[in-house]
Amino acid sequence: MSNFEEYWDEYYTRKTPAAANFECWIASYERLIAPGSTALDLGCGTGADAEWLYKHRVDVVASDFSQGALNIVSKRLPFIRTIRFDMTNKFPFKSDCFDAIVANLCIHYFSFEVTERIVDEISRVLHEQGILIASVNSLKDFVPLEGDIEIEHNFYFTNGCNRRYFSTDEIETLFSTWDFICIQESSTSKYNYQKHTIDFVVKKR
């Protein structure tokens, strides 16, 4: 078991199904997700976005690296299909099989090279004109802690885990071959502090 796997399984063992009802982030993008479409909830965590998608008649697959997270989803939402996989490897789906992918705070844990590979896999499994709806750590969210280790530019081992912090310019570079529908800096109360993110929607060309 990798340290990364241990970190997330331990994180989710501290949670209960009753603690899983975070604010449903994906609801802000309802206009972009048609009933009857297919979606992958990448890094689904406790399943708030997957639940919203299901209730809005989207054929959703909830995925996560952590079996602990998927156990919570399966207990809360037994009617939703779940699958465990490591997104740093090839996704276990055929090409062109989803209309939308939701990636809420899950693609900012990797080196830039690995993140580029993840973006390539997201593109592969999306239909032409499919969309990615994503949220990532903003640079504004980084608070230096004693013991932090800088791995590469804007990528740190901090607070027990590797974390990347993005600028809007870096997002625009990472998705330079996609069409941007929207991109914005956001701030919300999450995890008992003010969380700063970059939220964006891009369309596969």
LINTARA-V998001 format. One record per backbone hydrogen bond with DSSP energy under -0.5 kcal/mol. CO is the residue of the C=O (numbers start at 1). NH is the residue of the N-H. E is the energy in kcal/mol with one decimal. If there is no record, write none. Layout:
BEGIN
co=<CO:CO>
nh=<NH:NH>
e=<E:E>
END
This chain:
BEGIN
co=<2:3:4:5:6:7:8:9:10:11:12:16:17:18:20:23:24:25:26:27:29:30:32:34:37:38:38:39:39:40:40:41:41:42:44:47:48:49:50:51:52:53:53:54:57:58:59:60:61:61:62:63:64:65:66:67:68:69:70:71:72:73:77:81:83:83:85:86:91:98:99:100:101:101:102:103:103:108:111:112:113:114:115:116:117:118:119:120:121:122:123:124:125:125:127:130:131:132:132:133:134:135:135:136:137:138:139:141:142:145:149:149:152:154:155:155:156:156:157:158:161:163:166:167:168:169:170:171:173:175:178:179:182:184:186:188:188:190:193:193:195:196:197:197:198:199:200:201:201:202:203:204>
nh=<6:7:8:9:10:11:12:13:14:14:15:19:20:21:22:25:27:28:29:30:32:33:34:37:59:99:100:41:61:42:102:44:63:104:47:51:52:53:54:55:56:56:58:57:36:60:39:81:41:63:83:44:85:67:70:71:72:73:74:75:76:77:80:62:64:85:87:89:93:127:131:40:103:133:42:105:135:164:115:116:117:118:119:120:121:122:123:124:125:126:126:96:97:98:130:204:101:134:202:103:200:105:106:198:166:141:142:143:144:148:151:157:155:165:151:152:158:163:149:161:158:156:139:171:172:173:174:175:176:178:180:203:201:199:197:190:195:193:190:195:188:138:186:199:136:184:134:181:182:132:179:129>
e=<-2.5:-2.6:-1.9:-2.6:-2.4:-2.0:-2.4:-1.5:-0.8:-0.7:-1.0:-1.7:-1.5:-0.5:-1.9:-1.2:-0.9:-1.4:-2.3:-1.4:-2.1:-1.5:-0.6:-2.0:-2.8:-1.3:-1.6:-0.5:-2.2:-1.0:-2.9:-0.6:-2.7:-0.5:-2.2:-2.5:-1.9:-2.6:-2.6:-2.5:-1.2:-0.6:-2.2:-1.7:-3.4:-1.3:-2.3:-0.7:-3.0:-0.5:-2.0:-3.6:-1.1:-0.5:-1.8:-2.3:-1.4:-2.1:-2.9:-1.9:-2.6:-3.8:-2.2:-2.8:-1.2:-0.5:-0.7:-2.1:-1.6:-3.0:-2.0:-1.8:-0.5:-2.9:-2.7:-0.9:-2.2:-4.0:-2.7:-2.3:-1.5:-2.3:-2.4:-2.0:-2.1:-2.6:-2.4:-2.2:-2.1:-0.9:-0.5:-2.6:-2.1:-1.9:-2.5:-3.2:-2.2:-0.6:-2.1:-2.8:-2.7:-1.9:-0.5:-2.4:-2.7:-2.1:-1.5:-0.5:-0.5:-2.1:-0.6:-3.0:-2.6:-2.6:-2.6:-1.6:-0.8:-3.2:-2.1:-1.4:-2.8:-2.9:-2.1:-1.7:-2.5:-1.9:-2.7:-2.0:-1.4:-1.8:-0.5:-3.2:-2.5:-2.8:-2.5:-0.7:-3.5:-1.4:-2.7:-0.8:-2.4:-2.0:-3.1:-0.5:-2.0:-2.5:-2.9:-2.8:-1.5:-2.6:-2.5:-1.1>
END
